[in-house]
C-alpha cells in the first residue's frame, strides 16, 4: 500500500511542474507583448501630439487670416460709406446745377421771345420792301437767335434723325417708333426741326454755302440734282429742292454722333461753321460699346468719344430739342459750345414762328 502512494506523489510533482512552466511561458509572453504595446502607444502618442501641434499652428494662421480679412472688410465698408456720401453730394450738386441751367435756359428763351417781338415791331414799321431770299411763309415774323453764329462761308448742318426726334418724352417717342414712316415724318417735334432748318437757311449770309447731313444709326448726306451736296441759300429753285428733300427724311433708330463728327474731317470742302441739331446725349458709338443697357454714364462717354472724333477746330453751335427725362444733357452740350467758341440753345416751343 505504501508503494502505490509514492507513485502517486511522483506523478503529482510532474504535473505541477508542467503547470508552472506553462504559466511562466504565458507570463513571459504577456510581459513581452505589453512592452511592445507600450512602445507602440508612445510612438502613436508622439505622432498624435505632432499632428495636434500642426493643427494648432494652422488654426493660428487661419485666425490671423480671418482677423486680417475682418480689418480689410471694415476698411472697405468705411470707404464704401464715404464714397456713397460723396456720390450723394455730387448727385445733389448735379441736380442743383441742372435746375439752375434749366432756369437760365428758360430765361434765355423768354428773352429771345421778347427780342423776337421787338424785331417784329421794328420790321412792321414802314420801310422799303425787301426781296425774300428763299420761299418761306411769313418772312416778316422771323424770330432771331441771340449769339447763334451761322454767318460762315461754309456752314455744315448735322441733324439728328433718331427716334427721339419725333417726340418730347421717351414714352411718346417709343409710341412713334411703332407708327408708319409718314406719321413719324409728320410728328410735331420733327416738324419743328424742319422749320428750324428753313429758318437757318433763310438767315444765312449772301455768298455762303451750306451742307446738310442727317444722322441716326447711319449717315444720310442730303443731295439734290446731280449729286450736288453744297447749296447756295440765295438760289430759290435749289432751296425748294432742298426743302422737299428734307421732307422725305424719316426719323428713327439711335443717334451715333461719333460717326457724324467723324465724317466732318473727311469732307472735301472744309466747313468753318458747324450747327448741330439734336435731342440730347448720343445713344450709339463706334469706339465705345458700354453694357447691354445704355445708361447716363455710357451716353456721356459716347459724347466724349464723339468730341475726340472731331479733329477740325471750328465752332460747334447746338440747337437742342430735349427728350425728357434727360437731365444733364444740356450741361454737356453747353460745355462743348464753350470749348469750341460756339453757342448752345434750347428753343422755346413756339420757335421758329414763320
Residue pairs with C-beta under 8 A, 6 or more apart in sequence:
94 328
95 327
97 331
98 327
98 328
98 330
98 331
101 330
101 331
101 334
102 330
105 330
105 345
105 346
108 146
108 345
109 345
109 346
109 347
109 348
109 351
110 348
111 146
112 143
112 144
112 145
112 146
112 345
112 347
112 348
112 351
113 143
113 348
113 350
113 351
115 143
115 144
115 146
116 142
116 143
116 144
116 351
116 353
119 142
119 143
119 144
120 140
120 141
120 143
123 140
124 140
132 139
133 202
133 206
133 233
133 234
133 236
134 198
134 201
134 202
134 233
134 234
134 236
134 239
135 236
135 239
135 240
136 198
136 199
136 202
136 354
137 354
138 353
138 354
139 202
139 354
141 353
141 354
142 199
142 202
142 203
142 352
142 353
142 354
143 199
143 351
143 352
143 353
144 203
145 345
145 347
147 343
148 317
148 319
148 343
148 345
149 273
149 315
149 317
149 342
149 343
150 200
150 203
150 204
150 273
150 275
150 317
151 204
151 205
151 208
151 273
152 208
152 271
152 272
152 273
153 207
153 208
153 209
153 272
154 208
154 209
154 210
154 211
154 230
154 269
154 270
154 271
154 272
154 273
155 204
155 208
155 209
155 210
155 211
155 271
155 272
155 273
155 274
155 275
156 210
156 211
156 213
156 264
156 267
156 271
156 273
156 274
156 275
157 197
157 200
157 210
157 211
157 212
157 213
157 275
157 277
158 213
158 215
158 260
158 261
158 264
158 274
158 275
158 276
158 277
159 193
159 197
159 212
159 213
159 214
159 215
159 277
160 214
160 215
160 216
160 255
160 257
160 276
160 277
160 278
160 279
161 214
161 215
161 216
161 220
161 249
161 250
161 251
161 252
162 216
162 251
162 252
162 253
162 254
162 255
162 279
162 283
163 173
163 174
163 176
163 177
163 184
163 216
163 251
163 252
163 253
163 254
164 170
164 173
164 255
164 279
164 280
164 283
164 323
165 189
165 190
165 193
165 251
165 279
165 321
166 172
166 173
166 176
166 177
166 184
166 187
166 189
166 190
166 251
166 252
167 173
167 175
167 176
167 187
167 188
167 189
167 323
168 189
168 321
168 322
168 323
168 324
169 323
169 324
169 325
170 323
170 324
170 325
173 323
176 183
176 184
176 187
177 252
181 250
181 252
184 190
184 250
184 251
184 252
185 247
185 248
185 249
185 250
185 251
187 251
189 321
190 251
192 321
192 349
192 351
193 277
193 321
194 243
194 246
194 247
195 352
195 354
196 277
196 319
196 347
196 351
196 352
197 212
197 243
197 246
197 277
198 243
198 352
198 354
199 352
199 354
200 275
201 210
201 233
201 239
201 242
202 233
202 354
204 210
204 233
206 234
208 233
209 230
209 231
209 232
209 233
209 269
210 230
210 231
210 233
211 221
211 222
211 229
211 230
211 231
211 267
211 269
211 271
212 221
212 222
212 231
212 242
212 246
213 219
213 220
213 221
213 222
213 260
213 263
214 220
214 221
214 222
214 249
215 255
215 256
215 257
215 259
215 260
216 251
216 252
216 253
216 254
216 255
216 256
217 253
217 254
217 256
217 284
218 256
218 259
219 259
219 260
219 263
220 249
221 229
222 229
222 242
222 245
222 246
222 249
223 229
223 245
224 231
224 238
224 241
224 242
224 245
225 238
225 241
228 238
230 269
231 238
231 239
231 242
232 238
233 239
254 282
254 283
254 284
255 278
255 279
255 282
255 283
255 284
256 282
256 283
256 284
256 285
256 286
257 278
257 282
257 285
257 302
257 303
257 306
258 282
258 284
258 285
258 286
258 287
258 288
258 302
258 305
258 306
258 309
259 284
259 286
259 309
260 306
261 306
261 307
261 309
261 310
262 286
262 309
262 310
264 271
264 274
264 310
264 312
265 309
265 310
265 311
265 312
270 312
271 312
271 314
272 314
273 314
273 315
273 317
274 314
274 315
274 316
274 317
274 342
275 317
275 318
275 319
276 316
276 317
276 318
276 319
276 333
277 318
277 319
277 320
277 321
278 318
278 319
278 320
278 321
278 333
279 320
279 321
279 322
279 323
279 326
280 299
280 320
280 322
280 323
280 326
280 329
281 296
281 299
281 300
281 302
281 303
281 326
281 328
281 329
281 332
282 299
282 302
282 303
282 306
283 294
283 299
283 302
284 302
285 301
285 302
285 305
285 306
286 305
287 305
287 309
288 298
288 301
288 302
288 305
290 298
290 301
290 302
291 298
296 328
300 328
300 332
303 332
303 336
307 336
310 316
313 340
314 340
315 337
315 340
315 341
315 342
315 343
316 336
316 337
316 340
316 342
317 337
317 342
317 343
317 344
318 333
318 336
318 337
318 342
318 343
318 344
318 345
319 345
319 346
319 347
320 329
320 330
320 333
320 344
320 345
320 346
321 346
321 347
322 329
322 330
322 346
330 344
330 346
333 344
334 344
336 342
336 344
337 343
337 344
